[in-house]
Amino acid sequence: MFYPNKIFNKIEDIDIKFLKDLGIKGVILDVDNTLIDNSKILSEDKYNWVMSLKENGINACILSNTIIKDKVEEVANKLDIKYFMFAKKPLSGGFKRCKKYLNLNSSEICVIGDQIFTDILGGNITKMYTIYVHPISPKDCSITTTIKRPLEKMVVKSYLKRMEDNK
């Protein structure tokens, strides 16, 4: 439940062809430390990656646990995509809202985020393809995320070892 389907260093390392080959038609994106850093900056590389998604016919939306509307709204507006906030990830409600908005089956949706116990777990619970990306910044905005990071590192290390053993 805690292992992602795949791990990438950063979101722009995910090849759009890779997603299309999996049959992915929609992507659910986390915001904090996935799309933007602690300074709330959306890099040009991340912006271009989302634009490339859209140009290739893959729809996207944002799903965030944040309660800070301005932050999520600003990113969503720049990317011209829908957003859902105060999602209570990993609970399934937010993922189901995104699924309904995207109008796709779970098998056609990929969840991308930097947290194992919210993004990845929630995506796995709802039977979506999950991709873990390393956090943009080593410093987290939330104390709860800071507390969870050592456990997440253990899960990622275990996942990578398992992948290496299976080669």
C-alpha positions as CSV (number, residue, x, y, z in Angstrom):
1,M,0.0,0.0,0.0
2,F,2.9,2.4,0.7
3,Y,5.0,1.6,-2.4
4,P,4.5,3.7,-5.4
5,N,4.4,2.2,-8.8
6,K,7.4,4.2,-9.8
7,I,9.9,6.8,-8.4
8,F,11.4,9.8,-10.2
9,N,13.7,12.5,-8.9
10,K,11.5,15.3,-10.0
11,I,8.3,15.7,-11.9
12,E,9.9,16.9,-15.1
13,D,11.9,13.6,-15.3
14,I,8.6,11.7,-16.0
15,D,8.5,11.1,-19.7
16,I,5.0,11.9,-21.2
17,K,5.4,8.9,-23.6
18,F,5.9,6.7,-20.5
19,L,2.5,7.8,-19.2
20,K,0.8,7.4,-22.5
21,D,2.2,3.9,-22.9
22,L,0.6,3.1,-19.6
23,G,-2.7,4.3,-20.8
24,I,-2.7,7.3,-18.5
25,K,-5.2,10.0,-19.7
26,G,-5.3,12.1,-16.5
27,V,-2.9,13.1,-13.8
28,I,-3.6,14.2,-10.2
29,L,-0.8,16.5,-9.0
30,D,0.2,17.5,-5.5
31,V,1.3,21.1,-5.0
32,D,3.6,21.6,-2.1
33,N,7.1,20.3,-2.7
34,T,5.9,18.6,-5.9
35,L,5.1,21.5,-8.1
36,I,6.2,24.5,-6.0
37,D,9.0,25.0,-3.5
38,N,8.7,26.6,0.0
39,S,8.9,30.0,-1.6
40,K,5.7,29.1,-3.6
41,I,7.7,29.3,-6.9
42,L,6.6,27.2,-9.8
43,S,9.7,26.7,-11.9
44,E,9.7,27.1,-15.7
45,D,10.6,23.4,-16.0
46,K,7.6,22.2,-14.0
47,Y,5.3,24.7,-15.9
48,N,6.6,23.4,-19.2
49,W,6.1,19.8,-18.1
50,V,2.5,20.3,-17.3
51,M,2.0,22.2,-20.6
52,S,3.5,19.2,-22.4
53,L,1.1,16.9,-20.6
54,K,-1.8,19.0,-21.8
55,E,-0.4,19.2,-25.4
56,N,-0.3,15.4,-25.4
57,G,-3.9,15.0,-24.5
58,I,-3.4,14.2,-20.8
59,N,-5.7,16.2,-18.5
60,A,-4.5,17.3,-15.1
61,C,-5.8,18.6,-11.9
62,I,-4.4,19.5,-8.5
63,L,-5.3,17.8,-5.2
64,S,-3.9,19.4,-2.1
65,N,-4.3,19.0,1.6
66,T,-3.6,22.7,2.1
67,I,-6.2,25.1,3.5
68,I,-4.4,28.1,1.9
69,K,-6.5,28.9,-1.1
70,D,-4.4,31.7,-2.6
71,K,-1.4,29.4,-2.9
72,V,-3.2,26.6,-4.7
73,E,-5.3,28.9,-6.8
74,E,-2.3,30.8,-8.0
75,V,-0.6,27.6,-9.2
76,A,-3.7,26.2,-10.8
77,N,-4.4,29.5,-12.6
78,K,-0.8,29.6,-14.0
79,L,-1.2,26.1,-15.2
80,D,-4.9,26.6,-16.3
81,I,-6.0,23.5,-14.5
82,K,-8.7,22.7,-11.9
83,Y,-7.8,22.3,-8.2
84,F,-9.3,20.7,-5.2
85,M,-8.0,21.6,-1.8
86,F,-8.4,20.5,1.9
87,A,-8.4,17.0,0.4
88,K,-7.7,15.1,3.6
89,K,-5.3,12.8,1.7
90,P,-4.9,9.8,2.0
91,L,-8.7,9.5,2.4
92,S,-10.3,8.7,-0.9
93,G,-12.8,11.5,-1.1
94,G,-10.5,14.0,-2.8
95,F,-9.2,11.4,-5.2
96,K,-12.8,10.4,-6.1
97,R,-13.6,14.1,-6.8
98,C,-10.6,14.3,-9.1
99,K,-11.6,11.1,-10.8
100,K,-15.1,12.4,-11.4
101,Y,-13.8,15.7,-12.7
102,L,-11.4,13.9,-15.1
103,N,-14.2,11.5,-16.1
104,L,-11.8,8.6,-16.3
105,N,-11.4,5.1,-14.8
106,S,-8.9,4.7,-11.9
107,S,-6.6,2.7,-14.2
108,E,-6.3,5.8,-16.5
109,I,-5.2,8.1,-13.8
110,C,-1.8,8.7,-12.3
111,V,-1.2,10.4,-9.0
112,I,2.1,12.3,-8.6
113,G,3.3,13.6,-5.3
114,D,6.2,13.8,-2.8
115,Q,4.6,12.2,0.2
116,I,4.2,8.4,0.7
117,F,1.6,8.6,3.4
118,T,-0.7,11.0,1.6
119,D,-0.3,11.1,-2.2
120,I,1.0,7.6,-2.7
121,L,-1.2,5.8,-0.1
122,G,-4.3,7.7,-1.3
123,G,-3.6,6.9,-5.0
124,N,-3.0,3.2,-4.1
125,I,-6.2,3.0,-2.1
126,T,-8.2,4.3,-5.1
127,K,-6.4,1.9,-7.5
128,M,-4.6,4.7,-9.4
129,Y,-1.1,4.5,-10.8
130,T,1.2,6.2,-8.4
131,I,4.5,8.1,-8.9
132,Y,6.6,9.3,-6.0
133,V,8.9,12.3,-6.7
134,H,11.5,13.5,-4.3
135,P,10.6,16.7,-2.5
136,I,11.8,19.9,-4.2
137,S,13.0,21.3,-0.9
138,P,14.5,19.4,2.1
139,K,12.5,21.7,4.4
140,D,8.8,21.2,4.8
141,C,6.1,23.7,5.5
142,S,4.2,21.5,7.9
143,I,5.4,20.0,11.1
144,T,3.4,16.8,10.5
145,T,5.2,16.3,7.2
146,T,8.5,16.9,8.8
147,I,7.7,14.2,11.4
148,K,6.7,11.8,8.6
149,R,9.8,12.3,6.4
150,P,12.1,9.8,8.2
151,L,9.5,7.1,7.8
152,E,8.9,8.0,4.2
153,K,12.7,7.7,3.6
154,M,12.6,4.2,5.0
155,V,9.7,3.2,2.7
156,V,11.5,4.7,-0.3
157,K,14.8,2.9,0.6
158,S,12.9,-0.4,1.0
159,Y,11.2,0.1,-2.3
160,L,14.5,0.8,-4.1
161,K,16.1,-2.2,-2.5
162,R,13.2,-4.4,-3.6
163,M,13.4,-3.0,-7.2
164,E,17.2,-3.7,-7.2
165,D,16.6,-7.3,-5.9
166,N,14.1,-8.0,-8.6
167,K,16.5,-7.0,-11.4
